[in-house]
Amino acid sequence: MLALDAGPYAWLAYRMGYRLPFGPAAVLLGASYFPVLTIALPLVFLLFPDGELPSPRWRWVLWSYLTVATGLFLLGYAAMVTVIITRGAHLDASGGLAGWDHPSGSTAWVAKVNMLFPALLVFWPVFAARLMLSWRGPAGTGGSS
């Protein structure tokens, strides 16, 4: 809900010119949907149906995924804070943070953050395949009869 409310708030503060407090916080909260969709939702596939890993062998996969996802999350927010501090909070026409798509100067490292996203994408088909393969088991073990 915060992300849904923060987007229009940031739009009013930066695109419409209203003098509202906490504008930079609204920009950061507007991007808070990203961790939910890209980090938490894929874990549902891995931990379905009982909230536990399928076997202890999956523990290293889970920790690898959480390491990459947390790194992407933290670097993404650090990049957003850097852009806001160095260039100020300006929104583009779509409501996104201006300077994020084409960073330069002291914010050039922001472009490197997006390179972690493909590493995160590798895990998603693995989680989905694990879930589909669990449906093939014998009756009483999660599969169909």
C-alpha positions in Angstrom: 0.0 0.0 0.0 2.9 2.4 0.7 4.2 2.0 -2.8 0.8 2.7 -4.3 0.4 5.9 -2.2 4.0 7.0 -2.5 4.0 7.1 -6.3 1.2 9.8 -6.6 2.7 11.7 -3.6 6.1 11.9 -5.3 4.3 12.9 -8.6 2.6 15.8 -6.8 5.8 16.9 -5.0 8.1 16.8 -8.1 6.1 16.9 -11.3 3.2 19.2 -10.2 5.3 21.5 -8.0 3.5 21.1 -4.7 5.7 21.8 -1.7 5.1 18.6 0.2 7.4 17.2 3.0 9.1 13.9 2.6 9.4 14.0 -1.2 12.6 11.9 -1.4 11.1 9.4 1.0 8.1 9.1 -1.3 10.4 8.4 -4.3 12.2 5.6 -2.4 8.9 4.1 -1.1 7.5 4.3 -4.6 10.0 1.7 -5.6 9.3 -0.6 -2.7 7.1 -2.9 -4.8 10.3 -4.2 -6.5 11.5 -6.3 -3.5 8.1 -7.9 -3.1 7.7 -8.9 -6.8 11.3 -9.9 -7.5 12.5 -11.2 -4.2 9.7 -12.5 -2.1 7.3 -13.9 -4.7 9.8 -16.4 -6.2 10.4 -17.7 -2.7 6.7 -18.8 -2.7 7.5 -21.2 -5.6 10.5 -22.7 -3.8 8.8 -23.1 -0.4 5.4 -24.2 -1.7 3.3 -26.0 -0.3 4.4 -26.3 3.4 6.9 -23.4 3.8 9.9 -25.7 4.0 12.7 -26.5 1.6 12.2 -29.7 -0.5 15.4 -31.1 0.9 18.6 -30.0 2.7 20.4 -29.9 -0.7 18.3 -26.8 -1.6 19.7 -24.8 1.4 22.7 -23.5 -0.7 20.3 -22.5 -3.5 18.2 -20.6 -1.1 21.2 -18.8 0.5 22.6 -18.0 -2.9 19.3 -16.5 -4.0 18.9 -14.5 -0.9 22.5 -13.2 -1.2 22.0 -12.0 -4.8 18.5 -10.6 -4.1 19.6 -8.8 -1.0 22.7 -7.4 -2.8 20.5 -6.2 -5.6 18.0 -4.6 -3.2 20.6 -2.8 -1.2 22.6 -1.6 -4.2 19.4 -0.5 -5.9 18.4 1.7 -3.0 22.0 2.9 -2.5 21.9 4.0 -6.1 18.6 5.7 -5.8 19.8 7.6 -2.7 23.0 8.6 -4.6 21.0 9.9 -7.5 18.7 11.9 -5.2 21.7 13.3 -3.2 23.9 14.2 -6.2 21.2 15.3 -8.7 18.2 16.0 -6.6 14.9 14.1 -6.8 13.5 14.7 -10.3 10.9 12.4 -11.8 10.6 11.6 -15.5 7.3 11.5 -17.4 6.6 8.0 -16.3 7.1 8.8 -12.6 10.4 7.1 -12.3 13.5 8.7 -10.9 15.3 10.8 -13.5 19.0 10.0 -13.8 18.4 6.3 -13.1 18.2 5.3 -16.7 21.2 7.3 -18.0 23.6 7.8 -15.1 26.8 9.7 -15.6 29.5 11.4 -13.5 29.4 10.5 -9.8 26.4 8.2 -10.4 27.8 6.2 -13.3 28.2 3.1 -11.0 24.4 3.0 -10.9 24.4 1.3 -14.4 26.4 -1.6 -12.9 23.6 -2.3 -10.4 21.3 -3.4 -13.2 23.8 -6.1 -14.2 22.9 -8.1 -11.1 19.3 -8.6 -12.2 20.1 -11.3 -14.8 21.8 -13.3 -12.0 18.5 -13.1 -10.1 16.5 -14.2 -13.1 18.5 -17.5 -13.3 16.9 -18.7 -10.1 13.3 -18.2 -11.1 13.0 -21.0 -13.7 14.8 -23.3 -11.3 12.2 -22.6 -8.6 9.3 -23.1 -11.0 10.8 -26.3 -12.4 11.3 -27.6 -8.8 7.6 -26.9 -8.1 6.4 -28.6 -11.3 8.6 -31.6 -10.7 7.1 -31.9 -7.2 3.7 -32.5 -8.8 4.9 -35.6 -10.5 5.6 -37.5 -7.3 3.5 -40.5 -6.1 0.1 -40.0 -4.4 0.4 -38.7 -0.8 3.8 -37.0 -1.4 2.6 -33.9 -3.1 1.9 -35.4 -6.5 -1.3 -36.4 -8.2 -2.6 -40.0 -8.1 
